[in-house]
Amino acid sequence: MNEADAHLLIVDDDERIRTLLQKFLMRHGFLVTSARDAAHARRILAGLDFDLIVLDVMMPGEDGLSLTRSLREDMQTPILLLTAKGETGNRIEGLEAGADDYLAKPFEPKELLLRINAILRRMPDTRVADTAPKVLSMGPIRYDIERGELWQGDDLVRLTATEIQLMRIFAAQPGAALSRSKLVEELGRDRGQAQERAVDVQITRLRRKIEDNPKQPRYLQTVRGAGYMLAPD
């Protein structure tokens, strides 16, 4: 995806922040729509598709975490959360809700821009390939390597942008154990224990979509002392 072609939705109850972000991101080539709260965002999302949502957590009425959980029920659009709470526990809570990244306020607009571009670069090219797609099978689950799609029967399994990237990383090296630090590096994240813990959270969520019994994973395995490994049929 060409990041400059992307359409972003900014959701924040602070009009000053909405306006500043909209102007800043438009100067960098994005098409930007803004919403003042979760209800307003829902009305916009009912009629428009977006490439990424930048969502404030602390809003009156329905907060950003609740909206994220709700959107994840039927939408895979990447979500970047903004919040005044920057502790590790809060970041984990955001990732567990289905967010793809998390940025604590106050932040530099340039960092937001870098994170948005990083998320958009992780999104796969969904154009149909001319050749037959390569597929990895995991019981009833199929992973289409060419399209970066996960299927159960005729149903597309919805993945977040980070889950899409993780599947791409694992599918490129099936049967190989990848350390948490390696996965953090491949995801383009800053190194550190907090990011490695975030990878654990993403793996747990991904297992729920792949495994019959996520607590005893067969396909997305933990390799003691080495990391995680995708073991397709």
C-alpha positions in Angstrom: 0.0 0.0 0.0 1.2 3.5 -0.8 0.8 5.3 2.6 0.1 8.6 0.9 -3.1 7.2 -0.6 -4.5 6.0 2.7 -7.7 7.3 4.2 -7.5 7.8 8.0 -10.2 8.2 10.6 -9.2 10.3 13.7 -11.5 9.8 16.7 -10.9 12.2 19.6 -13.2 14.3 21.8 -10.7 17.1 22.0 -11.5 19.4 19.0 -8.0 21.1 19.2 -6.2 17.7 18.9 -8.6 16.6 16.1 -7.9 19.7 14.1 -4.1 19.7 14.6 -3.8 16.0 13.7 -6.0 16.4 10.7 -4.0 19.3 9.3 -0.7 17.6 10.1 -1.6 14.3 8.4 -3.2 16.0 5.4 0.1 17.9 4.9 1.8 14.5 4.7 -0.6 13.3 1.9 -3.3 11.4 3.8 -7.0 11.8 3.3 -8.3 12.4 6.8 -11.8 12.3 8.3 -12.4 13.1 12.0 -15.1 12.1 14.6 -15.7 13.7 17.9 -16.7 10.5 19.8 -17.5 6.8 19.4 -21.1 7.3 18.4 -20.0 9.8 15.7 -17.3 7.3 14.5 -19.8 4.5 14.2 -22.0 6.6 12.0 -19.1 7.5 9.7 -17.9 3.9 9.6 -21.3 2.7 8.6 -20.8 4.5 5.2 -17.1 4.7 4.6 -14.1 2.3 4.7 -10.8 3.4 6.1 -7.2 2.2 5.9 -6.5 3.0 9.5 -8.2 4.4 12.6 -6.4 6.7 15.1 -8.5 6.4 18.3 -8.4 8.2 21.6 -8.9 5.9 24.6 -10.3 8.4 27.2 -13.5 9.7 25.7 -16.9 10.5 27.3 -19.5 7.9 26.7 -18.1 4.8 25.0 -14.4 4.8 25.5 -11.8 3.8 22.9 -11.1 0.3 24.3 -14.8 -0.6 24.2 -15.1 0.8 20.6 -12.0 -1.2 19.6 -13.4 -4.5 21.0 -16.7 -3.8 19.2 -15.1 -3.0 15.8 -12.9 -6.1 16.0 -16.0 -8.3 15.9 -16.4 -7.7 12.2 -13.6 -5.3 11.0 -9.9 -5.8 10.5 -9.0 -2.1 9.8 -5.8 -1.3 11.7 -6.4 0.7 15.0 -3.8 2.9 16.7 -4.8 3.9 20.2 -3.9 7.3 21.8 -4.0 7.7 25.5 -2.6 9.6 28.4 -2.0 6.3 30.2 1.4 5.0 29.1 2.1 2.2 31.6 2.8 -1.3 30.3 -0.4 -2.7 31.7 -2.5 -0.1 29.8 -0.6 -1.0 26.6 -1.3 -4.6 27.1 -5.0 -3.9 27.7 -5.2 -2.0 24.4 -3.5 -4.8 22.5 -5.8 -7.3 24.0 -8.8 -5.2 22.9 -7.6 -5.6 19.3 -5.4 -2.6 18.7 -2.4 -2.8 16.4 -0.3 -0.2 18.2 -0.4 2.2 21.2 0.9 5.7 21.6 0.9 7.6 24.9 0.1 11.3 25.1 1.8 13.7 24.9 3.6 12.6 21.7 5.5 14.1 18.9 3.4 14.3 15.7 6.4 12.8 13.8 6.3 9.7 15.9 2.6 9.3 15.2 3.4 9.6 11.5 6.1 7.0 11.7 3.8 4.6 13.5 1.0 5.1 11.0 3.3 4.5 8.1 4.8 1.4 9.8 1.3 -0.1 10.3 0.3 0.6 6.7 3.5 -1.0 5.4 2.6 -4.2 7.2 -0.7 -4.5 5.5 -0.6 -7.1 2.6 -1.2 -6.4 -1.0 -4.6 -7.9 -1.5 -4.5 -7.9 -5.3 -5.3 -11.4 -6.7 -2.3 -13.2 -8.0 -2.3 -14.7 -11.5 -0.8 -18.0 -10.3 -2.5 -20.5 -8.0 -2.1 -19.3 -4.3 0.2 -21.2 -2.0 -1.7 -22.5 1.1 -0.7 -23.7 4.5 -3.1 -26.1 6.2 -3.7 -26.2 10.0 -6.5 -28.6 10.4 -9.7 -26.8 9.3 -7.8 -23.5 8.9 -6.1 -22.5 5.7 -3.6 -19.7 5.3 -3.3 -18.2 1.8 0.3 -17.1 1.6 -0.1 -15.0 -1.5 -3.1 -13.0 -0.2 -2.1 -13.0 3.5 -5.6 -14.4 4.4 -6.7 -16.9 6.9 -9.8 -19.1 6.1 -12.0 -21.6 7.9 -14.0 -23.4 5.3 -15.6 -20.6 3.2 -15.3 -18.1 6.0 -12.6 -15.5 6.1 -11.1 -15.2 9.5 -10.6 -11.6 10.4 -7.1 -10.6 11.4 -5.7 -7.4 12.8 -2.8 -5.8 10.9 -0.3 -7.1 13.5 -1.8 -10.6 13.2 -1.5 -10.4 9.4 2.2 -9.5 9.8 2.8 -12.3 12.3 1.3 -14.9 10.0 3.4 -13.6 7.1 6.5 -13.9 9.3 5.7 -17.4 10.5 4.6 -18.6 7.0 7.9 -17.5 5.6 9.7 -20.0 7.9 7.3 -22.8 8.8 8.8 -25.2 11.3 11.4 -22.7 12.5 11.4 -21.4 16.1 11.4 -17.6 16.2 12.4 -15.8 19.4 10.2 -13.0 20.8 13.1 -10.5 20.2 13.2 -11.6 16.5 9.5 -11.2 16.2 9.7 -7.7 17.7 12.4 -6.9 15.2 10.4 -8.3 12.2 7.4 -6.3 13.3 9.4 -3.1 13.2 8.9 -2.3 16.9 11.4 -0.9 19.4 13.2 -3.5 21.4 12.4 -4.1 25.1 10.6 -6.4 27.5 7.3 -4.4 27.1 7.3 -5.1 23.3 8.1 -8.8 23.9 5.2 -9.0 26.3 3.1 -7.4 23.6 4.1 -10.1 21.2 3.0 -12.7 23.8 -0.4 -11.0 23.8 -0.7 -11.1 20.0 0.3 -14.7 19.9 -2.4 -15.6 22.4 -5.0 -13.8 20.3 -3.8 -15.4 17.1 -4.0 -18.9 18.7 -7.7 -18.3 19.4 -8.2 -18.0 15.6 -6.1 -21.0 14.7 -6.3 -23.6 17.4 -9.1 -25.9 18.5 -7.7 -25.6 22.0 -5.6 -22.4 22.3 -4.3 -23.5 25.8 -2.8 -26.6 24.2 -1.7 -25.2 20.8 -0.9 -27.7 18.0 0.0 -25.4 15.2 1.3 -22.2 16.7 3.6 -23.8 19.3 5.8 -22.5 22.1 9.3 -23.9 21.8 10.9 -23.8 25.2 13.9 -21.6 25.3 13.6 -20.7 21.7 10.3 -18.8 21.0 7.3 -19.6 18.8 6.9 -21.8 15.8 4.3 -22.3 13.2 3.8 -26.1 12.5 1.3 -26.5 9.7 0.1 -30.0 8.5 
